[in-house]
Amino acid sequence: MTTLRELNISLLDWEARYILEALSRELERLRVVSENAADEDAAADAGNDYLELIGLKERFESEAKAVFGDQIVNFSRDGG
């Protein structure tokens, strides 16, 4: 049986935004691998990782929006 542990941290808005952006990019990478990998095992692993990571992103995004507002998911570098 695995013991689940929990980590609680405090983040500034820009730190949370970078984490959300990194999660978004990794999710996209995993999606592409799962859809295009010639190796069925690699595709399955990427698909499984994608499903686990999407839950993390949704939970983190929800909490970040509650603290920082909806603009926290704006990854634009043009100031808008």
C-alpha positions as CSV (number, residue, x, y, z in Angstrom):
1,M,0.0,0.0,0.0
2,T,1.2,3.5,-0.9
3,T,1.3,6.2,1.7
4,L,0.0,9.4,0.2
5,R,1.8,12.6,1.3
6,E,0.8,16.1,0.8
7,L,2.8,19.3,0.2
8,N,1.5,22.7,0.9
9,I,3.3,25.7,-0.5
10,S,2.7,29.4,-1.1
11,L,3.2,30.9,-4.5
12,L,3.2,34.4,-6.0
13,D,0.9,35.0,-9.0
14,W,3.8,34.9,-11.5
15,E,5.0,31.6,-10.0
16,A,1.6,30.0,-10.2
17,R,1.2,31.3,-13.8
18,Y,4.5,29.7,-14.9
19,I,3.5,26.4,-13.3
20,L,0.1,26.4,-15.0
21,E,1.8,27.2,-18.3
22,A,4.3,24.4,-17.9
23,L,1.5,22.0,-17.1
24,S,-0.3,23.1,-20.2
25,R,2.7,22.5,-22.4
26,E,3.5,19.1,-20.8
27,L,-0.2,18.1,-21.3
28,E,0.1,19.0,-25.0
29,R,3.3,17.1,-25.4
30,L,1.8,14.0,-23.8
31,R,-1.3,14.3,-26.0
32,V,0.8,14.4,-29.1
33,V,3.0,11.4,-28.0
34,S,-0.1,9.4,-27.1
35,E,-1.7,10.1,-30.4
36,N,1.4,9.7,-32.6
37,A,3.8,7.2,-31.0
38,A,4.6,4.2,-33.1
39,D,5.4,2.2,-29.9
40,E,2.1,1.2,-28.3
41,D,3.6,1.1,-24.9
42,A,4.9,4.6,-25.2
43,A,1.6,5.8,-26.4
44,A,-0.2,4.1,-23.5
45,D,2.2,5.5,-21.0
46,A,1.8,9.0,-22.4
47,G,-2.0,8.6,-22.4
48,N,-2.0,7.5,-18.7
49,D,0.3,10.3,-17.7
50,Y,-1.9,12.7,-19.5
51,L,-4.9,11.6,-17.6
52,E,-3.2,11.9,-14.3
53,L,-1.7,15.3,-15.1
54,I,-5.0,16.8,-16.3
55,G,-6.4,16.2,-12.8
56,L,-3.5,18.0,-11.2
57,K,-3.8,20.9,-13.7
58,E,-7.6,21.2,-13.1
59,R,-7.2,21.2,-9.3
60,F,-4.2,23.7,-9.4
61,E,-6.0,26.0,-11.9
62,S,-9.1,26.1,-9.8
63,E,-7.3,27.0,-6.7
64,A,-5.1,29.6,-8.5
65,K,-8.2,31.2,-10.1
66,A,-9.8,31.4,-6.6
67,V,-6.8,33.3,-5.3
68,F,-5.5,35.3,-8.3
69,G,-8.5,35.6,-10.6
70,D,-9.2,34.2,-14.1
71,Q,-6.3,36.1,-15.6
72,I,-3.9,33.6,-14.0
73,V,-4.4,31.4,-17.1
74,N,-3.4,34.2,-19.5
75,F,0.0,33.1,-20.7
76,S,0.3,35.9,-23.2
77,R,3.6,37.8,-23.1
78,D,2.2,40.9,-24.9
79,G,0.7,42.3,-21.7
80,G,-2.9,41.5,-22.7
